[in-house]
Amino acid sequence: MATTPAGSQPQTIQPVFKRIQQAVDHDCAFACIAMITNKSLDEVVQVAIDKFKHPANGPYFITEELINKVLAHYGFVSTIYKEVETGLVDIHNVAIAMVDYDPETEIGRHVVFVRDKSNTKQPVEYMIDPAYWIDASLYVRTDFQTLVPAWFIGVTPMNRMAAKS
């Protein structure tokens, strides 16, 4: 019988975003964008290729600038990468967070961080992990000591009036 690792709570958390699984090792940022925008991974990648000159085939690196442009295309404003300095309080309510970060190589992978304030007494913080190699019990995670966010890009919907101008 499968066990649920400490920190993952698939029975108690109903994520606000549908999990989109990354297809290959290096498209976790695109999978996170797909979750936030409620689009398919294929559609997000195609927008990056068609509108923002992302290479159709590797090698490639998904830059902060490309993440910002694709999110803006779908009506979201996003920040630059910001370091998580004092803990989860630093992270925006919705963010693309970098975890498994190696400061020497400056490489990590991306998850969607959510601070759900719908329960005003106690906000619920969790991550939605797009990794294809993890057990289903780890899709929605609260184990911030095991999977530590090091950097993040905050994401908010664009102001509708600004988007029209």
Rosetta blueprint (number, residue, H / E / L):
1 M L
2 A L
3 T L
4 T L
5 P L
6 A L
7 G L
8 S E
9 Q L
10 P L
11 Q L
12 T L
13 I L
14 Q L
15 P L
16 V L
17 F L
18 K L
19 R L
20 I L
21 Q L
22 Q L
23 A L
24 V L
25 D L
26 H L
27 D L
28 C H
29 A H
30 F H
31 A H
32 C H
33 I H
34 A H
35 M H
36 I H
37 T H
38 N L
39 K L
40 S L
41 L H
42 D H
43 E H
44 V H
45 V H
46 Q H
47 V H
48 A H
49 I H
50 D H
51 K H
52 F H
53 K L
54 H L
55 P L
56 A L
57 N L
58 G L
59 P L
60 Y L
61 F L
62 I L
63 T L
64 E H
65 E H
66 L H
67 I H
68 N H
69 K H
70 V H
71 L H
72 A H
73 H H
74 Y L
75 G L
76 F E
77 V E
78 S E
79 T L
80 I L
81 Y L
82 K E
83 E E
84 V L
85 E L
86 T L
87 G L
88 L H
89 V H
90 D H
91 I L
92 H L
93 N L
94 V E
95 A E
96 I E
97 A E
98 M E
99 V E
100 D E
101 Y E
102 D E
103 P L
104 E L
105 T L
106 E L
107 I E
108 G E
109 R E
110 H E
111 V E
112 V E
113 F E
114 V E
115 R E
116 D E
117 K L
118 S L
119 N L
120 T L
121 K L
122 Q L
123 P L
124 V E
125 E E
126 Y E
127 M E
128 I E
129 D L
130 P L
131 A L
132 Y L
133 W L
134 I L
135 D L
136 A H
137 S H
138 L H
139 Y L
140 V E
141 R E
142 T L
143 D L
144 F L
145 Q L
146 T L
147 L L
148 V L
149 P L
150 A L
151 W E
152 F E
153 I E
154 G E
155 V E
156 T E
157 P E
158 M L
159 N L
160 R H
161 M H
162 A H
163 A H
164 K H
165 S L
